[in-house]
C-alpha cells in the first residue's frame, strides 16, 4: 500500500482548521501531520515535518500566506502548496502563484475538488479552480502587451499534453488519456518545460494561457 499523503493544514480560524482536519481524515490516503494558525508557525512546521503538501489560507495575522509560502519555498524549493482561501482577487491569485503555489481553490469548492487537488499537487501536477483560472486568464489578457513574445515551438502532441496539464492531470492520467506510456508523458512534460523556459507546471500553464496556446475553462 502506498504511503499516505502527508498534509500540513494552515488557517488562522480554529473552526475552519478543525473542519478541514475532520474532512481530510475521512480519506484513507491522507494524513494530517500538523496544523498551524499563522504564517510564521507554518514556516516552522513545514521545516520540521516536511509535508508532501501544505494546504494554506492567505489572510492570516502577522506573516500572511503569500509571504509564508515564499519563506517555505526558500527553505525547501521542492515544497508543494495548495492555497485554500475565500479571496479571489487578481492580486491574491497572482501573488500566490508567483510565490510558488501549485494550486488555488476557493473555500466554496466541493470537497471532491479539494481531494483531487491534494492528490494531484504532490505528484507534480497543478490545479486551478475554473473560476480562478478564468480570472487569471482575464488578467493576463487585459495586461498583455501588444507585442507578444514568440511562441515556443511545441509539437502537436506537446500541445495536447500541455492542455491536459492545464486541466490538472497527473502524468499517469495524461498517459491514460493519450494512450501513451507514463514514461513518454514525463518526457513530453520535461520537453514542454524546457522549451517554454518554465520552472514548473503551474508556470508553464500561466505562460501557455498568456500566449494563447491553451484554453483555461
N, C-alpha and C positions, 0 to 999 in steps of 0.2 A: 504494500500500500504506500502511495506517495506521501511524503511529509506534508503536513498541513501548511497552509499559507499563514505566515506569522504577521499579525497586524498590530500597529500602534494607532490607537484612536486619540485624536486631539480635538477637543472642543471645550470652550470655557463654560458651557452650561451643563451642570451635573445631570439634569434630567435627560438632556439630549445624549450625553455620553452613556448613561445607564441604558437608554433605549437602544442605542446602536449596539452596545455590547450584547444585550439580550438578544437582539435580532441576529447578529453575526454568529453567535454561539449555536444557533439552530442549524448551521451548516457544518457538516462533519469535516470538511476540508479547510475550515477556518479556525485559527487560534488567536485570540486577542492576548498579546504578550504583555501589554501595559497600556495605561491611559495617561494623558497629560491635559492640564486645564489651561495652559498658556503656551506661547511660543518658546519661551526660554526653557521651560520644563520639557517641551517636545524635543528640542535640540539635544538636551542632556540624555533623555531616554532613548532617542534614536541612536545615539552613540553607544549607549550601554547595551541595548537589546538587539541592535542590528536587525530590525524587522524586514520582512520581504516587501512590505508596503506600508506607507504612512497615510492614514485617512484623516485629513485635517480640514478644519474650518479656516476662514480667512480673518474674520473680525474677532480679535481677542485682545485683552488688555496687555499693555507693555509691548512685547515683541509680537507683531501680528503674523498671520500665516505666511504671507509672502516673504517677509524677512526671515522667519524661521526656516522656511524652505531653502532660501539661499544659504543660510548657515549650515543646514543639514547636508546639502549637496556639496558645500565646500569641504566638509569633513569626509563625506563619502559620495564621490561623483556618480556612483552607480545606484544611489538611492532612488527608489521608485515611489512616487507620491500621487495620490488621488485627492483632489480638492472636492469637498462636500460642504456646500455653503448655500446660504439664502441669497447671496449677492450675485447679480448677473450683469453688472455694468461692464462696458467695454474695458474700462481702466483696470478693473479687478481681474477680468478674464485674461487680458494681455499680460498683466503683471505676474499672475500665477504661472502662465505658460513660459514666460521669459525666465522666471525663477527656476523652471525645470519640472513643473507638474506634467505628468503624462496623461492625466485625465481630469475632467471638470464636470461635476454633476451638481444639480440644484437639489435642495432638500425635499422638494416635492416629487422627485423622481421615484418611480416604482422600485420596490425592493429588488425585483428581479434584475433591473438595470444596474443597481448598485452591486449586486452579487456578481454580475457579469464583469463589471469594471474591475472589481477586486481580483477576479481570476485572470483577466486579460493583461492588466498593467504589470504584474510581476514577471510575466512571461515575455516582456519586451514590447507589448502592444500599447496602444493608446486609445482612449475613448472620450469623445466629447459628446455630451447630450445634444440631440438635434437642435434644440433652441439655442444652446450655447454656440454650436457650430455656425448657425445662421447669423448670430450676432457678430461672430468673429469674421465671417465672410463679408458681411456688410461693411464692417470697419475696414477690412483690407481693401475692398472695392472702392470705398469712399476716399481712402488715403493713398491709393495707388498713384504713382507718378505717371505723367503722360507717356514717358519713355520707359517701357518695361525692360527689365534685364532679360538677356537672351534665355530662351527656354532650354533646359538640359536635353540632350539627345537621348531620350528614353525609347526603348523598343516598345512595340505594341504590348508584349507580354508584361513588361515592366510597368506600363501604364495601368494594365489590369490589376497587377499586384498592388500598385500604389492606391488605386481606388478602394481596394479591399482593406488596405491598412487604414485608410480614412474612415472605414466603417467599424474599425476596432477589432478586426480579425487577427488572431494569432497566426504564427507560421503554419502550424498544423491545420488550422481551419482554412487558410489560404490554399494549402496543398490539396485539401479535400475538395474545395470549391473548383479549383482549376484542373483537378485530376493530374497532379504532378507530385513528385516526392517532396517530403518536408525539407530535405537537403537542398533541392532545387529552389524551393520557396525561400530558404535562408539566403541562398546565393543571389536571387533576384533582389531581396531586401538590401543586402550589402551593396550590390551594384547601384541601386537607386540612391542610397545614402551617399555613396562616393561621387556619383555623377552630379548630385544636387548640392554637394558640399554641406550636407546636414549632419549634425552630431547624433541625432536620434530620430525615431519615427514621428514623434509629435512635431518636431521642427520641419521634417520633410512634408508632412501633411499641410502645415501652415504655408510653406513655400509653394506647394503644388496648387493650393486654393488661390493664392495670390496670382499665380501665373496662369490660372485657368485650366490647369491640367486635369483636375478632378472636380467633381461636384459634391459639396457637403450638404446632405439633405437634413 
